[in-house]
Amino acid sequence: MIDALRLMAWLSPGYPVGAYAYSHGLEGAVESGAVADETSLATWLADVLELGSGRNDLILVAQAHGAARTGDVRALAAVNDLALALAPSRELHLETSQQGLSFLEATRVAWPVPALAGLAEALPGPVAYPVAVGLAAGAHGMTLEPVLAAFGLAFLQNLVSAALRCAPIGQSAGTRVIAALTPRVVALAATVPDLTLDDLGSATLSLDLGSCRHETQYSRIFRS
């Protein structure tokens, strides 16, 4: 029970990682017209979840979790380096690195354990957000599967929250989208423990290119 409550706190909108400032390319998709209503939002989110950074992030969470559980500092550093290198634009690199570092700082203060402190010190530079979450969960001895499902759902919820602010999407529609995609989060999370870093890959080129265009977008409210 305590692990479930800890996960809810770590991945809640109120956790001080600055997630509210990022849309992960969604604002650019709204500007281009790719996301204009409930149906197109659900399609865009499903693609990002299953074919893009959603799936990749879950793999990175799992790999960081495993490295933390065994205390393998070199493996953890290698996963983090790869996670940062996978960011396809400056804005998405900022999104993951800023949230990752903020997550580690907040968690080390509020939920300190020796393993977390030692592993965090082994990553002195930028830290990718999924790596930070996997590291903390592993250091706290959490079971992997619930961590993956919770991380995937939080990923969707944050993007739906962004959609409510930048797209013609109401709260009821956003809730329906989350409900519709939750089973797909669970199904995806169930496949991840058997995957490795060799299974990383993305096919969301529209998001990647849109993120680059967002850097010079005339009107915007998000940092990505």
Steps between C-alpha positions, in 0.01 A plus 500: 500500500775747590670449162174575317449819698861602442456451125183709504691780670806477274296506179230746605462839325602668827844337517759779449644397163346776288299262279232766450745705291545236229267357235743250338428638155123509544480878472673478164254233388211725596655791310538287187145366524603139561317511834167682478245296695452203729549238229821647359638548853438134583668391175801727558543382858469133405775540241731681743432238765547187290727612215704777656633640824235338718628152421863609504460667838350185650797297376737757652310491831538122508870506416574768761294308755699184439833680523395665825383173654841344434701813576655499152617860472663455159184353350293779651729767353488331160119490504488866594742601225293312245174646629631855464639427153159373385340844542441612139492876567640760738160552662438130562851465643422785739167342590645168605819631661335776701226272629745221575729716708208664681348159573822368651554810712147493640500126562837495673373759747150365560566123475868454586659156498875426484475316169329794331757749626793288382357430155391859444851622575626273222304717251649847559374657177160509326268209580223381269160490670421129440847409628443707815167330570637152432805571715290620794255212473782247488681661793179475702459133407172549315360228275556595137161426342292752701767765444477453123121518493492806726767679296314430175172629638666812641656562157153499342341709774761773469448524125123508537543778754705688240228442241241659727707819493600523135240307299120515463470205740273512803548322832238236426662421166842483664367258761353278228834496318685391814242229568521373142879482498557360850461135386766566236733634769451182701558279196814688399641498853455123518733452200783719628667275762603264217651778287857633492671815379522335158121531479504880519366674194259769386278557198350838592686720253217752487537565872879527474487750214215688662705533816778665299251741340355581842830659598415794272120483519361854525244440776551234764438434867714187550875449499471197270 
